[in-house]
Amino acid sequence: MAVLKWLSICLTLFCQGTAASTPCNWTQFRLGKLNDVSIDLLSDMGGLFPLKCAEENVELFPEDVYKNTEGEDFSVVALEAMRYVDQLYNNSLTSVTWNKAKLNLFQNVIYRQVQNLELCVVGGVWKSSGDGGSVTLKTYFNKLNTVLKDKEHSACAWEIVRKEIRENLVQFKKFIDSRVKP
């Protein structure tokens, strides 16, 4: 019985060590494709940015948000970014006029990315080294939440968020492409 416990512990440690030392296959082959689907869904679910919201439009996305993550683990940064998107789209969406089926599909695709990235990051870590891109990501998503709160989750506030998240995912695609080797 003790031998089985010891063997089980050794096997668990070996598997965790192997998982931590090799890149997650899912991030190499599926993350980029699901990110592309997310970008397309954001574009399709609401169409062009409404003219009535043009006066309220703000530019929040920092171009270098993912460039500041050089020293951080790729899967952890990706998980953090997708969790922020997932949390954002779990706010009150009652005022949006988007295609509901595409919105639901978008939410499911983001959730699926979070779930798979949690498997890549041993133990589902929800932290980073605390500097660089992670702080920038947190600040950026806090600003998006502030826009929603200040504008009382209005349709225009959500349009601003949709536009911003689309830009975020386009930059995230570049981040993926720069870090994942085919």
C-alpha positions, 0 to 999 in steps of 0.5 A: 500500500505504501509503495502505491502511495509513493508511486502515485506521488512520484507520478504526480510530481513527474507529470507536473514537472513535465507540464511546467517544462513544456509549452502547452500544446493547446496554446500552440494549436488552438488559442490563436484560432479561437482568438480569431473566432472571438474577433470575428464574433465581436465584429459580427455581433454588433456591426459597425460602431454606431454613429450615435455613440461617436461623441462618447467614444474613448480610446483606452487601449495601450498599444504596448500592453502585451509588449510589457510581458516579456519576462512573464509566462505566456500561458499565465498572461494569456489566462489573465487576459482571457479572464478579464474579458470573461469577467467583463462580459459577465456584466449587465448586457441588457442594454445591448442590441447585438445579435444574441446568438453571436453574443452567447457564442462569443461568451462561450468561446472566451469561457472555453479559452479560460478553461483550457488556459487554466489546464495549461497553467498548472493549478489554475494560477490567477496571479503574475509577477506583479509588474509589466503587462499584468499591471497594464492589463489590470489597469486597462480592464479597470478603465473599461469597467469604469466606462461601463459603470459611469455610463450605467451599462448603456448601449453606447458604453457597451459599444465602446467596450466591444470596440476596445476588446476587439482591438485588445484581441487583435493585439493579443493575436500579435502577442500569440503569434510572437510567442507561439512557435508553429 
